[in-house]
Amino acid sequence: MKTAIFLILDEYADWEGSYLASQLNQSSDWCVSTASIKPQVTSIGGFKTNVDYLLTEIPQKIDLLVLIGGNSWSISNKELRELIVKQLSMQQPVAAICGAVDFLAQNGLLTNYKHTGNSQYLWQTYSEYTNQGDFIKKQAVIDNNLVTANGTATLQFTKLVLKLVNFLPEVEIAKALALHELGFYKYCATYGNPYQ
């Protein structure tokens, strides 16, 4: 079974990982778990989450590391940085959205990757962010083993991450998320009623 670890901090953006987690968790091939730097975190929406793993307890083999954004990524945390470096250097899939991309930029972890994020303006003072020319003004970007997205790109982020891990053929990924993108009636007109 493949392991997806969703790393969440206090004031995490609860909506940013919901589509991705639900797709993965409905598959018998994937196990979805949460991790953080402390045992319980609270989302922006007020959900209290008791995480499955502290950083020091995360399994050695992670098939997908997902960094969910929010308001607490302007931190300095050596263990967190080392975890991400390890995954990236081992060519394992890493996905970051919203404030989590800010952490990557601040720590020089976007080097050699095409990427996007909330705004390059926010990264002006980051001395470790040296590849400004690789920023792409798109909702979500996939490059090699890294997906990055801004905080308004939850569905696009989900699509690219599912593509990155070869979850389903691209046509099936698009169809799986079309219900949320198009709404029920447009979906029915395109694909038929999913409940009949």
C-alpha distance (Angstrom), angle and dihedral (degrees) to the residues before:
residue distance angle dihedral
M1 . . .
K2 3.81 . .
T3 3.79 120.3 .
A4 3.81 124.9 -137.6
I5 3.80 115.8 -171.5
F6 3.81 116.8 -162.1
L7 3.78 108.0 -158.6
I8 3.80 111.2 -153.1
L9 3.80 131.7 177.2
D10 3.79 131.3 -166.0
E11 3.81 111.4 -64.4
Y12 3.80 90.5 22.2
A13 3.80 117.0 173.5
D14 3.80 99.8 -107.2
W15 3.82 94.1 -164.2
E16 3.80 95.7 55.2
G17 3.78 97.6 74.2
S18 3.80 101.4 29.1
Y19 3.81 99.8 93.9
L20 3.80 92.9 43.6
A21 3.80 95.0 45.8
S22 3.80 92.7 48.2
Q23 3.81 92.8 50.6
L24 3.80 93.3 48.7
N25 3.79 95.3 41.4
Q26 3.81 92.8 54.3
S27 3.80 89.6 61.2
S28 3.79 120.3 87.0
D29 3.82 86.8 -144.9
W30 3.80 95.2 64.8
C31 3.80 137.2 61.1
V32 3.81 116.2 -161.4
S33 3.82 119.0 -153.9
T34 3.80 136.4 167.5
A35 3.79 129.8 -130.9
S36 3.79 137.1 -178.8
I37 3.77 144.7 158.7
K38 3.81 90.6 -96.0
P39 3.82 134.3 33.6
Q40 3.81 97.6 -108.0
V41 3.78 130.4 29.9
T42 3.80 132.0 180.0
S43 3.79 122.5 -138.5
I44 3.79 126.8 -135.2
G45 3.81 85.7 -103.6
G46 3.80 91.6 55.0
F47 3.82 98.9 -104.7
K48 3.79 111.1 148.1
T49 3.80 110.3 -144.3
N50 3.80 125.2 -165.7
V51 3.79 100.5 -153.7
D52 3.79 124.2 -137.0
Y53 3.80 95.1 -133.8
L54 3.76 140.7 23.2
L55 3.81 112.9 -140.7
T56 3.79 91.2 -99.5
E57 3.83 91.8 53.2
I58 3.80 100.1 50.4
P59 3.82 113.1 124.8
Q60 3.79 116.7 -102.3
K61 3.79 92.6 -123.0
I62 3.79 114.3 61.2
D63 3.79 118.1 170.1
L64 3.80 93.4 -168.9
L65 3.80 130.3 14.4
V66 3.82 112.8 -162.3
L67 3.80 118.8 -168.3
I68 3.80 109.1 -159.4
G69 3.79 116.3 -154.2
G70 3.77 130.4 -128.8
N71 3.78 140.8 123.6
S72 3.82 102.3 -54.9
W73 3.80 105.6 63.9
S74 3.82 95.6 101.4
I75 3.79 88.3 90.4
S76 3.76 135.6 118.2
N77 3.79 110.0 -130.5
K78 3.79 120.8 158.4
E79 3.82 95.9 -166.5
L80 3.79 92.3 51.0
R81 3.79 92.1 48.9
E82 3.81 91.4 48.1
L83 3.81 91.8 50.7
I84 3.80 91.4 53.6
V85 3.82 93.0 44.0
K86 3.80 89.7 51.8
Q87 3.80 93.4 50.9
L88 3.80 93.6 46.2
S89 3.81 94.6 45.6
M90 3.81 91.3 49.3
Q91 3.82 88.6 52.9
Q92 3.80 90.8 -117.7
P93 3.82 117.9 151.3
V94 3.81 115.2 -89.5
A95 3.80 124.6 180.0
A96 3.79 125.0 -170.7
I97 3.79 129.6 -178.9
C98 3.80 134.6 -174.3
G99 3.82 114.2 -28.8
A100 3.80 91.5 8.7
V101 3.83 88.5 67.1
D102 3.80 87.5 54.3
F103 3.82 87.8 58.2
L104 3.81 90.4 51.5
A105 3.81 91.0 50.2
Q106 3.81 93.3 46.8
N107 3.80 90.8 51.6
G108 3.80 98.0 44.7
L109 3.79 92.7 -111.7
L110 3.80 95.4 131.0
T111 3.80 92.2 65.2
N112 3.82 111.5 128.0
Y113 3.81 92.0 10.6
K114 3.79 129.3 106.2
H115 3.79 103.3 -131.2
T116 3.77 149.6 160.1
G117 3.79 134.4 -153.2
N118 3.78 142.8 160.6
S119 3.81 95.2 -63.3
Q120 3.78 137.9 -29.7
Y121 3.79 86.4 -140.2
L122 3.80 87.9 74.1
W123 3.81 90.8 57.2
Q124 3.82 99.2 53.1
T125 3.79 94.0 109.6
Y126 3.84 95.3 45.8
S127 3.80 105.8 109.4
E128 3.83 90.7 -171.3
Y129 3.80 91.9 58.8
T130 3.79 102.0 88.2
N131 3.81 107.0 149.3
Q132 3.79 102.2 72.4
G133 3.83 89.8 150.2
D134 3.80 90.5 66.7
F135 3.82 92.5 63.8
I136 3.81 111.7 112.9
K137 3.80 120.9 -161.2
K138 3.80 95.8 -131.3
Q139 3.78 133.4 114.5
A140 3.81 93.0 -113.3
V141 3.80 134.2 3.5
I142 3.79 132.4 -162.8
D143 3.80 120.8 -159.0
N144 3.78 123.3 167.4
N145 3.84 105.3 -51.0
L146 3.84 97.5 -15.4
V147 3.80 131.7 86.8
T148 3.81 119.0 -171.2
A149 3.80 128.2 -177.4
N150 3.77 141.7 170.6
G151 3.77 121.4 -114.2
T152 3.82 94.7 -97.2
A153 3.81 94.0 55.1
T154 3.80 104.4 79.9
L155 3.81 96.4 135.6
Q156 3.81 95.1 40.7
F157 3.80 88.7 48.1
T158 3.80 90.7 51.5
K159 3.82 92.1 50.2
L160 3.79 94.3 51.1
V161 3.80 94.2 45.3
L162 3.81 91.5 50.3
K163 3.81 88.0 49.2
L164 3.82 91.1 48.8
V165 3.81 92.7 55.3
N166 3.83 93.9 40.7
F167 3.79 90.1 -120.4
L168 3.82 93.8 160.3
P169 3.81 135.9 -19.9
E170 3.83 110.2 -71.3
V171 3.81 92.6 -109.1
E172 3.80 90.3 55.5
I173 3.81 92.3 46.7
A174 3.81 89.9 52.9
K175 3.80 91.2 49.1
A176 3.81 92.6 47.1
L177 3.81 91.2 56.9
A178 3.80 98.4 34.5
L179 3.80 92.2 86.9
H180 3.82 88.9 63.7
E181 3.79 94.8 40.0
L182 3.80 98.5 45.3
G183 3.77 102.2 29.0
F184 3.79 124.8 -124.3
Y185 3.81 101.3 -69.8
K186 3.80 97.6 45.2
Y187 3.78 88.4 45.4
C188 3.81 90.6 53.3
A189 3.81 90.7 50.0
T190 3.80 90.2 52.5
Y191 3.80 104.6 35.0
G192 3.79 106.0 9.9
N193 3.79 128.9 -109.3
P194 3.84 108.2 -41.8
Y195 3.81 91.7 -155.7
Q196 3.80 98.3 55.3
